[in-house]
Each structure stands twice: as C-alpha cells, then as structure tokens.
Amino acid sequence: MSILIGLIKFFEHYSLFNQQRETIGNWAMLGFLGLPLFFISAYKNTADDPQKRKSVVITGGGLFIIALMVGGISVLAYLF
C-alpha cells in the first residue's frame, strides 16, 4: 500500500504516467481494504485456540499502529 502511494507521489512529481496514476491509487485502496478483511478472517478461524487468537490480535494491532505511523510520516513528508 505505502509503496504504491509512494509511486503515485513520484509519478506526480515527475509528471509520469498521468493516465495510470488513478489506477495505481485504486490498487492502494484495495490493499487498504483487504488488510482488515484478512485479519477478521484470521480472528474468526482461531476461535478454538486462544493462544493463536491472542497472537492475531497483537499482530493486527501492531500492523495497525505501523500503518498509522507510516501514514502520518507520509503526510508530514508531503506537507514539508
């Protein structure tokens, strides 16, 4: 996701692939939507094993925090 968004910014800066930029943005959005669905499925499939469920929750929370940090850094980099 973040790699695709970085590509969009790169293409905007150098005015490359003007017509394909929107398509790349849609791919990033699909990744953004697919990640929570992946963790919901993993959470449901670990209903019988509390240890696995705990690891899924910790991993999902960690990835969510990392995604927020990357998003915040990219917004700050874009502004400055």
Secondary structure, DSSP 4 states (H G I P E B T S, - for coil): -HHHHHHHHHHHHHT--TTTHHHHHHHHHHHHHHHHHHHHHHHHHTTT-HHHHHHHHHHHHHHHHHHHHHHHHHHHHHH-
